[in-house]
Amino acid sequence: MSGLVLICLAWAAVASLFTAVTLLRLGRAGSTAPSAGPAPDVLLLRPLDEPTERELSNLAHPVDYPGALRHVVVSPYRPRLPQGVAWLYSDPVAPNRKVGHLTYALATLPRPGELVLSVDADVAVDGALIAGLARPLAAGAALSTAAPEPFGARGLGGRASQALLRSTQHAFVALHAMSFGARALCGKALGLGTEARALLPDLGEHIGEDLELALRLHARGREVALSPAPARIPAPADPGVPAAVRRFSRWMHVLRAHRPGVLPTVPVLLCPTPLLLAAALITGSPWLLGVVAVLVAQRTGLALRLTRGQPDRPTAAGDWFLGELLLLAAFVRALLFRTVAWRGRRFRLQRGGRMQPAVEEP
């Protein structure tokens, strides 16, 4: 047995064990009943720059939340909004304009007894998401988050992007279950407790304010709560494979800037299947083929678990391999290019995710 086969066998075994533990933890988490009680008062902030038709449609969707809800769009543009949705002018100068919008809104809008949520405009908000983010805050959590769940994707790039976030080891439900140290989270839908709101103004120059918030709260001994309801995101038109790779390559840049020690786990644990399958087919080792077959079965089982209850479950679960291919391509691209495009500008990321303006690479 060659050294390459031995290395790949060990790699496949570690990845297989990682997936098995993920399934076990997700099974335990699924048995936890959601907390009950009166619906708390909520201030829902929607930071917005250059709104798209899809985002405006999301903002116009009624929210069936049983408690008191103030819904405010924070933006330099005043779009046509439905009754019950307010607008606050904000045009921050901070590189991270989302943080700038939120900092300004938090300085002017909150009322005593209100819980503050921040949800991106591309998320289709409903009452379940509001309650899922607000209840942990009411119970004392410093920060709550919801896993992004895109739906309705078309085309190869769209399907791969959707699968990456819904049915792979990189889905944020799975990442939350397997995080060590500071929790992995996505900033598309957040509940901001008192400590998180106090930390936010210092993050205007950080590209990954969500990761930095989790790191700083973890250093204080505080945990991040995961909403039982996802942040559902209607998928836009197919972005194409190159655009999808660029988008998730930016995520890899953010991860390297904020958590460099975690970056190597991406190919080792989150998207190893394409490389291991290729190695098994090239070497022809029956031992490696057998272990990789077990890994494929486990990843398929994880995809089925993550998409349970979804109307498009057979297709969504079957696309997990596309999601791993996309993540692997994004990881490689992030190693080749050292700058990142953000809000129409290009930056080099310093340690901790601070953004430094950069000349565009060829």
C-alpha positions in Angstrom: 0.0 0.0 0.0 1.5 3.3 -1.1 2.1 6.3 1.1 -0.5 8.3 -0.9 -3.2 5.7 -0.3 -2.3 5.6 3.4 -2.6 9.4 3.7 -5.9 9.4 1.8 -7.3 6.6 4.0 -6.5 8.6 7.1 -8.0 11.7 5.6 -11.2 9.9 4.5 -11.5 8.3 8.0 -11.2 11.7 9.7 -13.7 13.3 7.4 -16.1 10.3 7.9 -15.8 10.5 11.7 -16.4 14.3 11.5 -19.7 13.7 9.5 -20.8 11.0 11.9 -20.4 13.3 14.9 -22.2 16.0 13.1 -25.2 13.7 12.5 -25.2 12.6 16.1 -25.1 16.2 17.3 -27.9 17.3 14.9 -30.0 14.4 16.2 -29.6 15.6 19.7 -30.3 19.2 18.8 -33.4 18.2 16.9 -35.0 16.8 20.1 -34.8 20.1 21.9 -38.2 21.8 22.2 -38.4 25.6 21.4 -39.0 27.9 24.3 -42.5 29.3 24.8 -43.8 32.5 26.3 -45.1 35.9 25.3 -43.7 37.4 22.1 -41.2 40.1 23.1 -41.3 43.6 21.5 -38.9 43.8 18.6 -37.1 46.5 16.5 -36.3 45.0 13.1 -33.6 46.8 11.2 -33.0 46.2 7.5 -29.7 47.8 6.4 -29.9 48.4 2.6 -27.7 49.8 -0.2 -28.8 49.9 -3.8 -31.9 47.9 -3.5 -32.8 45.2 -6.1 -36.4 44.3 -7.1 -36.1 41.1 -5.2 -35.1 43.0 -2.0 -37.9 45.4 -2.4 -40.3 42.5 -2.8 -39.0 41.0 0.4 -39.4 44.3 2.3 -43.0 44.5 1.1 -43.9 41.0 2.4 -46.1 41.1 5.6 -44.6 39.7 8.7 -47.0 37.6 10.8 -45.3 38.2 14.2 -47.7 38.1 17.2 -45.8 40.7 19.3 -45.1 44.4 18.9 -42.8 44.9 15.8 -41.2 48.1 14.5 -39.8 47.4 11.0 -37.3 50.0 9.8 -35.3 50.2 6.6 -31.9 51.9 7.1 -30.6 53.2 3.8 -29.4 56.3 1.9 -32.2 55.6 -0.6 -35.9 55.9 0.3 -37.6 53.1 -1.6 -41.4 52.8 -1.9 -42.3 50.8 1.2 -45.6 49.3 2.4 -47.6 50.6 5.3 -46.0 49.6 8.6 -42.4 49.7 7.3 -40.5 52.9 8.2 -37.3 54.4 6.7 -34.3 55.9 8.4 -31.8 57.9 6.3 -28.2 56.7 6.7 -25.1 57.1 4.5 -22.1 55.9 6.5 -18.5 56.4 5.6 -17.2 53.3 7.2 -15.8 50.6 4.8 -18.3 48.2 6.2 -21.5 50.1 5.4 -23.8 47.6 7.0 -22.0 48.2 10.4 -22.3 51.9 9.7 -26.1 51.7 9.1 -26.6 49.6 12.2 -24.5 51.8 14.4 -26.4 54.9 13.4 -29.8 53.2 13.8 -28.8 51.8 17.3 -27.9 55.3 18.4 -31.3 56.8 17.5 -34.1 54.2 17.4 -34.2 51.6 20.2 -36.7 52.0 23.0 -36.5 50.5 26.5 -37.7 46.9 26.5 -37.3 46.4 22.7 -35.1 43.6 21.3 -33.0 44.6 18.3 -32.7 42.3 15.2 -30.7 43.0 12.0 -31.8 41.1 8.9 -30.5 41.7 5.4 -32.9 42.8 2.7 -32.4 39.6 0.6 -34.0 37.5 3.4 -37.7 36.8 3.3 -38.7 37.6 6.9 -41.5 35.8 8.6 -42.8 35.6 12.1 -41.0 32.3 12.8 -37.6 33.9 12.0 -38.4 37.0 14.2 -39.4 34.7 17.1 -36.4 32.4 16.6 -34.0 35.3 16.8 -35.8 37.3 19.6 -36.5 34.5 22.1 -32.9 33.7 22.8 -32.2 37.4 23.4 -35.1 37.6 25.8 -33.6 34.6 27.7 -30.3 36.4 28.1 -28.2 35.5 24.9 -25.7 38.0 23.8 -26.2 37.2 20.1 -28.6 35.0 18.1 -28.3 34.0 14.5 -30.3 32.1 11.9 -28.8 29.7 9.3 -29.2 31.1 5.7 -31.5 28.8 3.6 -31.7 29.8 -0.1 -34.5 28.2 -2.1 -35.7 28.2 -5.7 -32.2 28.2 -7.3 -31.8 27.5 -11.1 -28.8 26.8 -13.2 -25.6 25.1 -12.2 -24.1 28.0 -10.3 -27.3 28.6 -8.4 -27.8 25.0 -7.5 -24.3 24.6 -6.3 -24.5 27.8 -4.2 -27.9 26.6 -2.7 -26.5 23.2 -2.0 -23.4 24.6 -0.3 -25.5 26.5 2.2 -28.3 23.9 2.7 -27.0 20.4 2.3 -23.3 20.2 2.8 -21.0 20.1 5.8 -20.7 23.8 5.3 -24.4 24.4 6.0 -24.5 26.8 9.0 -26.7 24.4 10.9 -23.9 21.8 10.7 -21.2 24.3 11.3 -22.9 25.6 14.4 -23.2 22.0 15.7 -19.5 21.3 15.1 -17.9 24.7 16.0 -15.1 24.6 18.4 -14.3 27.9 20.2 -16.3 30.8 18.8 -19.4 29.7 16.9 -19.6 29.8 13.1 -22.4 32.1 12.1 -23.8 34.1 9.1 -24.6 37.8 9.6 -27.7 37.8 7.3 -30.0 37.5 10.3 -28.8 38.4 13.8 -30.3 39.2 17.1 -28.2 41.8 18.9 -28.0 41.6 22.7 -26.7 44.4 24.8 -23.1 43.3 24.7 -23.2 42.7 20.9 -24.6 46.2 20.4 -21.9 47.7 22.5 -19.2 46.0 20.4 -20.6 46.8 17.0 -19.4 50.4 16.6 -15.8 49.2 16.7 -16.3 46.9 13.7 -16.8 49.4 10.9 -13.4 48.6 9.3 -13.9 44.8 9.6 -15.2 42.9 6.6 -16.6 40.1 8.7 -18.4 41.8 11.5 -20.4 38.7 12.2 -17.3 36.5 12.8 -15.6 39.3 14.8 -18.6 39.6 17.0 -18.7 35.9 17.7 -14.9 35.9 18.5 -15.2 38.9 20.9 -18.2 37.5 22.7 -16.6 34.1 23.0 -13.6 35.7 24.6 -16.0 37.1 27.2 -17.4 33.7 27.8 -20.7 34.3 26.0 -22.3 32.0 23.5 -24.2 32.5 20.3 -27.8 31.0 20.1 -29.0 29.4 16.8 -32.6 30.2 15.8 -34.7 27.1 15.1 -36.2 28.9 12.1 -33.9 29.6 9.1 -33.3 32.8 7.2 -35.0 31.9 4.0 -33.5 33.6 0.9 -35.3 33.5 -2.5 -32.5 32.7 -4.9 -31.8 35.3 -7.6 -31.4 34.4 -11.3 -28.5 31.9 -11.9 -25.3 33.8 -11.2 -23.2 31.4 -13.3 -20.4 29.2 -11.9 -17.6 31.9 -12.1 -19.7 34.4 -10.1 -20.6 31.7 -7.6 -16.9 30.8 -7.1 -16.0 34.5 -6.7 -18.7 35.0 -4.1 -17.6 32.1 -1.9 -14.0 32.9 -2.5 -14.7 36.1 -0.7 -16.0 34.1 2.2 -12.7 32.2 2.3 -10.8 35.5 2.4 -12.9 36.6 5.3 -12.4 33.3 7.1 -8.6 33.5 6.6 -8.5 37.1 7.9 -10.6 36.4 11.0 -9.8 32.8 11.8 -6.7 31.7 10.0 -6.3 28.6 12.1 -9.7 27.3 10.8 -9.0 27.8 7.1 -7.2 24.5 6.6 -10.2 22.6 7.8 -12.2 23.7 4.7 -10.6 21.1 2.3 -9.8 18.6 5.1 -13.3 18.4 6.6 -15.8 20.5 4.7 -15.2 19.6 1.1 -12.8 16.6 0.9 -15.1 14.3 -1.1 -14.2 15.3 -4.6 -10.5 15.0 -4.0 -10.8 11.8 -2.1 -13.1 10.3 -4.8 -10.6 11.2 -7.5 -7.7 9.7 -5.5 -9.7 6.5 -5.0 -10.5 6.2 -8.7 -6.9 7.0 -9.8 -5.2 4.6 -7.4 -7.8 1.9 -7.7 -7.2 0.9 -4.1 -10.2 -1.2 -2.8 -9.6 0.0 0.7 -9.7 3.6 -0.2 -12.7 3.1 -2.5 -14.5 1.4 0.4 -13.8 4.2 2.9 -14.7 6.9 0.4 -18.0 5.0 -0.4 -18.8 5.2 3.4 -18.0 9.0 3.3 -20.3 9.5 0.3 -23.1 7.6 2.0 -22.6 9.7 5.2 -22.6 13.0 3.3 -25.7 12.0 1.5 -27.3 11.1 4.8 -26.3 14.5 6.2 -27.8 16.2 3.1 -31.1 14.4 3.7 -31.0 15.3 7.4 -30.4 19.0 6.6 -33.1 19.2 4.0 -35.7 17.3 6.0 -39.2 18.7 5.4 -38.3 20.7 2.3 -40.5 20.3 -0.8 -37.4 20.1 -3.0 -35.6 17.6 -0.7 -34.6 15.0 -3.3 -33.0 17.5 -5.6 -31.5 19.7 -2.8 -30.1 16.7 -1.0 -28.7 15.2 -4.2 -26.8 18.4 -5.1 -24.5 18.3 -2.1 -21.6 17.1 -4.3 -21.9 20.3 -6.4 -21.7 22.3 -3.2 -18.5 20.6 -2.2 -17.0 21.2 -5.7 -18.0 24.9 -5.4 -16.4 25.3 -2.0 -13.2 23.6 -3.1 -13.0 25.9 -6.2 -13.6 28.9 -4.0 -10.9 27.8 -1.5 -8.3 27.4 -4.4 -9.2 30.8 -5.8 -8.8 32.5 -2.4 -5.2 31.1 -2.3 -4.4 32.4 -5.7 -5.8 36.0 -5.3 -5.0 38.1 -2.3 -7.5 40.9 -2.7 -11.3 40.9 -2.3 -14.1 42.9 -3.9 -16.5 44.4 -1.5 -19.3 46.9 -2.2 -17.8 47.9 -5.5 -14.3 48.5 -4.1 -11.2 46.2 -3.7 -9.4 45.6 -0.5 -6.6 43.7 1.0 -7.6 42.1 4.3 -5.3 42.5 7.3 -5.3 40.2 10.3 -8.7 40.5 12.1 -10.5 41.4 8.8 -9.6 45.1 8.7 -10.0 46.4 5.1 -7.2 48.2 3.4 -7.9 49.7 -0.1 -5.9 47.8 -2.7 -5.1 48.1 -6.4 -7.1 45.5 -8.4 -5.2 42.4 -9.4 -5.0 41.3 -13.0 
